[in-house]
Amino acid sequence: MPLKDQITEDMKTAMRAKDGARLSAVRLLLAAIKQKEVDERVVLSDADVLAIIDKMVKQRRESIAQFEKAGRNDLAEVEKFEIGVLSTYLPQQLSEAEVVREIEGAIAETGAKGAKDMGKVMALLKPRLAGRADMGRVSGLVKSKLQG
């Protein structure tokens, strides 16, 4: 079943269960998917949907940091709940060791020698790790590997 159809079914399930918080989070996701489809006049693949989910999780992490900094823990909790809902649609996250192994393989594959080759390595890693690892963390690891 395509991911978009699974999300739609989960929305219906949340409606039947009268789970307002989950319903709200799933509706936000479906709205983002629909917006992208309308803007680009395409039907999104599972990979495209995963990219949207990844982006939404990243936005929520940034929001949590801002809310906690401002002392708005009530809003931070809502964002954390939404991350939990969104994360159910993401593939299994890779462990630190698996991410490092992927990075080392990409560096060997591209023949990267220093920080100037970081773009080549990241271009290779992004499609491989999309949704399976925090790309900000991956970027930091790649940078440290190429510098050290």
C-alpha positions in Angstrom: 0.0 0.0 0.0 1.4 3.4 -0.9 2.5 5.5 2.0 0.0 8.3 1.2 -2.9 5.7 1.3 -1.7 4.4 4.6 -1.7 8.0 6.0 -5.3 8.5 4.7 -6.4 5.2 6.4 -4.7 6.3 9.6 -6.7 9.6 9.5 -9.9 7.6 9.1 -8.9 5.4 12.1 -8.1 8.5 14.2 -11.5 10.0 13.3 -13.4 6.8 14.3 -11.4 6.6 17.6 -12.1 10.3 18.2 -8.4 10.8 18.8 -8.2 14.6 18.2 -4.5 15.1 18.7 -3.5 12.3 16.3 -6.1 13.3 13.8 -4.7 16.9 13.9 -1.2 15.7 13.3 -2.2 13.4 10.4 -4.3 16.1 8.8 -1.3 18.5 8.9 0.8 15.8 7.1 -1.9 15.2 4.5 -2.3 18.9 3.9 1.5 19.2 3.3 1.3 16.3 0.8 -1.7 17.8 -1.0 -0.1 21.2 -1.1 3.1 19.8 -2.8 1.0 17.8 -5.3 -1.1 20.8 -6.2 1.9 23.2 -6.5 3.9 20.8 -8.7 0.9 19.1 -10.4 2.3 15.7 -9.7 1.3 12.6 -7.7 3.9 12.1 -5.1 5.9 8.8 -4.7 6.7 7.3 -1.3 10.1 8.8 -1.5 8.6 12.3 -2.0 6.2 11.7 0.9 9.1 10.6 3.1 11.0 13.8 2.2 7.9 15.9 3.4 7.7 13.9 6.6 11.4 14.4 7.2 11.1 18.1 6.7 8.1 18.3 9.0 10.0 16.5 11.8 12.9 18.8 11.4 10.6 21.8 11.6 9.1 20.4 14.8 12.5 19.9 16.4 13.4 23.5 15.7 10.0 24.6 17.2 10.6 22.5 20.3 13.9 24.2 20.9 12.3 27.7 20.5 9.3 26.8 22.7 11.5 25.4 25.5 13.8 28.5 25.3 10.7 30.7 25.7 9.4 28.5 28.6 6.4 27.3 26.6 6.6 23.6 27.6 2.9 23.1 26.7 3.5 23.9 23.1 6.8 21.9 23.1 4.8 18.9 24.3 2.3 19.2 21.3 5.3 19.4 18.9 6.9 16.3 20.5 3.6 14.4 20.1 3.4 15.4 16.4 7.0 14.1 15.9 5.9 10.8 17.5 3.0 10.6 15.0 5.1 11.6 12.0 8.0 9.2 13.0 5.7 6.2 12.6 5.8 6.8 8.9 9.5 7.0 8.6 11.6 3.9 8.0 13.7 2.4 10.8 16.4 4.9 11.9 20.0 3.8 11.3 22.3 3.3 14.2 25.4 5.5 14.6 27.7 2.7 13.4 25.5 2.1 10.3 25.6 5.9 9.5 29.4 5.9 9.9 29.7 2.9 7.7 27.6 4.6 5.0 29.7 7.7 5.2 33.0 5.8 4.9 31.6 4.0 1.9 30.5 7.2 0.2 33.9 8.9 0.9 35.7 5.9 -0.7 33.2 5.8 -3.6 33.7 9.5 -4.4 37.4 9.6 -3.7 36.9 12.6 -1.4 40.1 13.9 0.1 39.1 17.0 2.1 36.4 19.4 3.1 36.1 20.8 -0.5 34.7 17.4 -1.5 31.9 17.4 1.1 29.2 18.3 -1.5 30.0 15.2 -3.5 29.8 13.0 -0.5 26.5 14.5 0.7 25.0 14.3 -2.7 25.6 10.6 -2.7 24.4 10.1 0.9 21.2 12.1 0.8 19.1 9.7 -1.3 20.6 6.7 0.5 19.9 8.0 4.0 16.7 10.1 3.5 14.3 9.5 6.3 16.6 7.0 7.9 19.1 9.4 9.6 19.2 13.1 10.7 20.9 14.7 7.7 22.2 17.5 10.0 24.0 14.9 12.1 25.3 13.1 9.0 26.6 16.4 7.6 28.6 17.0 10.8 30.0 13.5 10.7 31.0 13.8 7.1 32.7 17.1 7.9 34.7 15.7 10.8 35.7 12.6 8.7 37.0 14.8 5.8 38.8 17.2 8.1 40.4 14.6 10.4 
